[in-house]
Amino acid sequence: MPRPKTMPDGEVLKAALKLMHEKGPDALTFASLSTASGLSASTLVQRFRNKEELARAALLHAWDELDAKTEGAISAAPRTPGGAVDMLVALSGDYGGIEAYAEGLLMLREDFRDPLLRERGRAWGERLSGAIADCFSEKAGAPDDIGMLMASQWQGCLLWWGFNPTETIAAHVRKSLEAFLAAIGLPHR
């Protein structure tokens, strides 16, 4: 079968992300992406210049997808404490098991290494924690920083799930966040 002559960058970047998730970020090369996408390595070099630019473009594409998913979860959640839980459960996704989740953590390592990607993470955290805070009225007695506190609890419970993945990630996240709200004296309904 002949190689395709063109493929939109979005599809190429999805193939790059899939490769990075399946085999780790270090497995992304022009040769491996050529095999995965069907485009020639020289075509990929023309588009992305070098491996670092290719990896950055793929990870920025992943951030774009997470931003869109976040906006969808924010839009769908009622502005209640339970809505904040629902929002974070929706963002927890279905990693398909512990191995896929562990590979995802390698991607996070790459985000930490690059200042531009770190900035995307900072901005995303600010947007998410603000949306969480909006789910708590001032009368609810929530701490001023409830958004970041709850986002931090959520990220922690994802990590703890990784050590004992005996239930679905959604069930674990919901249970953990509801226990967190109860512990600080806030209703989750």
TIFI-247876 format. One record per residue: z negated, x, y of N, C-alpha, C, O in turn. Coordinates in steps of 0.001 Angstrom, whole numbers, plus 500000, padded with zeros to 6 digits. Layout:
<sites>
ZXYZXYZXYZXY;...
</sites>
This chain:
<sites>
500000500850498828500000500000500000500000500898501239499222501850501305;500862500611502222500926501449503418499685501272504297499030500230504286;499391502321505050498266502265505991498613501317507138499772501219507539;497601500617507664497887499786508842498174500680510044497604501764510171;499057500219510920499386501003512104498373500789513219498114501691514015;497809499606513272496830499318514318495666498517513728495788497844512704;494563498621514407493370497852514064492529497850515341492328498903515945;492041496696515755491218496665516966489986497558516824489436497716515734;489566498140517952488397499011517928487181498323517311486418498947516574;487002497039517614485852496317517060485812496361515541484747496526514947;486971496212514915487028496267513447486772497691512934486114497888511913;487300498662513655487067500059513272485582500380513367485022501028512482;484945499923514444483526500206514643482662499474513617481632499994513188;483072498281513228482349497578512155482450498362510848481472498473510109;483622498899510569483793499721509365482934500975509451482354501402508453;482851501566510639482006502758510823480531502411510600479807503152509935;480100501290511155478702500872510967478394500584509504477330500938508998;479331499943508841479128499646507414478972500948506633478095501069505777;479806501889506926479731503194506262478393503874506559477765504430505659;477966503831507803476694504444508190475515503758507501474572504424507072;475566502432507395474485501700506727474455501981505229473383502115504638;475620502069504626475677502252503174475361503675502732474748503882501684;475784504666503537475671506051503085474894506948504040474752508147503801;474390506360505127473647507140506108474535507607507238475740507779507051;473957507816508411474743508219509582475511509517509391476600509669509944;474978510448508628475657511726508431476942511584507616477781512485507617;477096510465506926478295510249506112479500509820506947480626509792506450;479264509486508215480372509065509067481168510291509504480691511123510276;482378510379508997483329511410509397484664510711509636484848509558509247;485572511404510263486897510804510448487571510578509103488290509594508928;487346511472508159487944511307506832487358510093506111488097509305505520;486025509938506158485415508797505458485795507487506133486015506484505454;485875507480507468486274506256508160487752505964507933488152504801507894;488558506993507786489966506799507472490104506064506138490892505127506009;489334506501505160489356505842503848488864504401503964489446503495503368;487800504191504725487219502842504840488081501886505652488135500693505356;488757502406506676489517501519507572491001501449507232491674500477507575;491508502470506565492935502525506290493736503188507407494939503406507259;493088503507508512493767504216509592493744505712509304492847506203508618;494718506428509822494735507867509591493622508531510400493224508035511453;493138509638509901492092510390510601492584510816511982491806510818512937;493860511177512104494384511605513414494382510446514414494135510658515601;494652509240513952494580508066514829493150507863515314492923507564516486;492194508024514416490783507861514771490338508932515759489577508644516682;490805510165515573490473511244516505491046510928517886490384511164518896;492266510399517941492868510037519224492020508985519942491877509029521164;491464508053519194490666506986519806489265507447520207488767507061521265;488634508260519381487204508539519571486873510012519839485698510346519990;487854510886519902487737512305520262486953513157519274487485514145518768;485709512803518986484912513626518079483892512746517355483725511570517677;483224513334516383482287512576515557481151511978516383480727510850516130;480659512720517362479549512232518182479957510993518977479199510027519064;481172511028519562481663509870520317481909508676519399481661507532519781;482393508941518199482614507880517224481287507224516852481176505998516857;480297508024516535478993507476516157478375506709517318477821505627517124;478464507257518512477913506561519691478616505229519900477961504217520150;479937505217519799480693503969519972480275502940518931480122501761519250;480090503376517693479669502448516635478282501890516929478050500692516765;477364502740517359476003502283517643475951501413518894475166500465518950;476770501716519895476849500833521066477399499469520668476965498441521188;478347499464519752478878498206519223477764497416518518477682496196518657;476921498108517772475799497451517113474832496870518146474319495766517962;474581497611519232473720497081520297474346495840520934473638494881521240;475662495850521137476331494666521688476112493458520779475840492355521254;476235493676519471476017492581518519474565492113518541474305490912518472;473614493045518637472200492662518698471896491917519991471135490950519979;472475492348521099472281491630522362472776490184522240472104489260522698;473937489988521631474478488636521460473589487813520535473330486640520804;473122488416519453472233487712518529470916487355519223470366486276519003;470420488256520050469184488017520786469356486845521746468498485965521813;470447486831522477470688485726523411470790484392522661470313483366523146;471409484409521487471474483192520676470102482731520217469800481538520255;469268483674519781467911483331519334467074482825520498466288481892520336;467234483427521666466497482977522856466925481568523229466088480716523525;468220481325523213468740480001523578468280478914522615468037477778523024;468162479258521352467818478261520333466314477965520263465916476919519750;465493478860520767464044478719520605463446477847521703463748478028522883;462598476901521309461873476151522338460906477072523075460451478066522511;460598476761524295459691477582525105458244477225524795457520476671525622;457854477564523573456500477341523069456098478577522274456962479375521912;454802478755521993454413479872521138455137479850519780455549480894519275;455285478671519207456034478562517955457485478954518129458101479500517214;458039478676519313459403479083519609459537480597519663460554481155519252;458496481264520178458511482737520187458539483271518759459254484227518460;457756482648517884457766483047516472459149482800515880459699483662515195;459709481623516143461038481297515618462086482307516088462957482712515318;461994482708517362462930483663517932462884484989517161463921485556516816;461681485462516902461541486745516218461893486654514740462412487611514165;461618485520514125462045485327512734463574485356512672464150485968511772;464227484697513627465697484687513648466257486098513829467295486432513258;465580486917514614466055488279514850465727489231513702466245490346513650;464871488794512787464486489663511668465606489827510670465652490816509939;466506488869510634467661488983509766467314488988508294466160488821507898;468327489180507516468165489296506072468803490617505683470023490727505563;467965491603505491468466492943505210469029493078503801469656494087503476;468811492080502975469324492166501622468488493055500721468955493476499663;467285493341501116466400494143500286465931495389501001466399495729502088;465011496046500371464355497195500975465301498376501178465171499096502167;466232498587500279467151499720500435467991499577501707468164500543502449;468504498388501954469299498167503165468435498313504411468887498851505422;467194497838504344466279497980505479466008499465505753466015499899506905;465775500225504703465493501659504857466687502381505486466503503257506331;467888502027505088469074502642505685469168502291507167469597503110507980;468767501074507510468765500660508907467844501520509762468116501742510942;466764502001509175465853502872509921466508504201510258466178504810511275;467432504660509420468182505876509753469047505658510994469262506580511782;469533504450511156470325504128512341469430504191513579469860504655514635;468217503736513454467271503779514560466999505227514984466846505522516169;466944506103514013466770507526514310467873508008515243467613508764516179;469093507575514990470214507974515834470062507410517245470403508084518218;469557506190517369469325505596518684468306506411519469468464506595520676;467274506896518810466242507690519484466786509032519975466290509570520965;467772509566519315468304510891519643469224510889520862469436511937521472;469763509750521221470780509686522265470217508946523486469791507798523357;470208509576524662469632508919525851470294507583526202469604506652526616;471591507475526047472272506214526351471836505114525386471610503976525797;471721505449524129471291504467523127469816504115523314469429502961523129;468997505092523676467584504803523975467483503822525137466644502921525120;468323503992526133468315503075527279468692501669526850468124500696527346;469646501550525931469998500216525421468804499587524724468551498390524864;468068500402523968466879499894523301465810499470524287465163498439524102;465619500262525337464630499917526359464995498592527037464142497720527208;466252498452527415466705497228528077466577496024527150466179494942527583;466911496209525890466789495113524925465325494711524774465011493521524752;464437495682524671463010495378524548462481494642525761461652493741525631;462950495016526935462535494339528165463017492889528161462261491977528497;464270492682527783464816491313527740464071490478526712463692489339526988;463859491038525528463193490299524465461747489989524826461301488856524644;461011490961525330459603490715525651459480489711526792458529488930526823;460418489719527725460416488709528787460664487312528247460030486351528681;461584487201527300461873485892526700460675485390525885460377484196525881;460001486298525206458795485908524461457739485409525437457136484357525222;457516486157526500456507485760527494456811484388528074455893483625528373;458087484066528234458472482756528759458055481609527838458011480454528262;457752481925526589457341480892525628455852480530525756455364479624525080;455158481233526612453725480991526795453483480556528232453828481269529174;452896479396528389452572478967529748451330479715530212450545480206529401;451167479793531511449991480468532055448701479786531597447655480429531505;448775478498531314447583477760530896447189478050529454446086477705529030;448071478672528708447786478922527292446758480032527108446255480227526002;446439480760528175445464481845528061446035483103527444445292483946526941;447348483235527480447985484417526901447784485617527815447773485468529037;447626486797527241447543488003528073448829488191528876449893487722528470;448729488875530011449901489101530859451033489787530110452202489516530386;450715490663529173451732491418528448451998490852527047452336491595526126;451844489540526896452020488907525574453406489188524995453544489327523779;454434489275525842455776489516525334455889490845524604456401490901523486;455413491912525230455491493226524592454495493333523444454787493969522432;453333492723523589452368492736522484452944492074521235452816492591520125;453577490930521437454124490206520288455348490923519715455530490961518498;456188491494520588457344492256520098456871493466519296457468493813518277;455800494103519759455251495260519038454670494838517692454853495528516689;453980493718517672453444493191516406454586492902515436454496493198514244;455658492320515964456827492000515143457426493258514526457703493294513327;457628494293515346458205495524514821457276496154513779457738496671512761;455984496109514034455024496633513058455052495861511754454992496457510679;455141494546511836455139493776510587456418494003509796456411493897508570;457527494316510484458750494674509756458533495963508958458949496066507804;457879496941509586457602498192508875456657497977507700456886498513506616;455611497210507901454668496960506801455335496193505664455014496413504496;456259495294505996457012494603504943457748495624504080457851495456502865;458258496678504705458995497704503967458180498384502881458732498834501878;456870498460503074456020499072502054455667498102500924455278498528499836;455802496817501181455448495825500165456363494604500291455915493526500682;457639494776499961458610493694500152458573492645499037459561492438498333;457433491994498890457262491026497802457650489607498201457742488729497343;457875489374499470458321488057499929459510488263500854459816489395501230;460170487194501217461300487351502130460803487901503455459651487701503842;461675488581504124461289489135505414460940488021506396460018488171507198;461662486910506342461380485787507240459981485234506995459244484968507944;459616485060505741458274484536505420457197485514505887456177485109506446;457432486787505653456453487799506048456291487835507571455169487886508075;457393487809508291457340487854509751456629486620510294455754486735511153;456993485457509805456366484225510287454855484262510049454073483965510953;454454484622508845453027484669508511452299485690509388451211485410509891;452884486851509569452256487908510364452118487510511831451069487726512438;453169486934512396453112486556513807452172485385514050451477485348515065;452144484442513139451199483332513285449767483835513172448893483352513891;449502484801512282448165485387512165447815486163513437446667486133513881;448779486848514017448558487566515270448150486600516377447168486835517082;448907485509516528448580484540517574447196483932517349446430483752518296;446882483619516098445551483073515792444452484098516121443392483728516625;444701485363515841443709486399516092443405486575517576442285486929517943;444394486329518426444123486448519868443847485087520510443823484945521732;443640484092519642443213482775520121444294481912520726444010481063521571;445528482115520306446635481303520824447208480446519708447318480899518569;447569479219520026448184478365519003449592478847518690450247479448519542;450057478592517486451433478957517155452318477729517065453495477837516719;451788476603517362452578475363517333452821474856518731453467473824518909;
</sites>
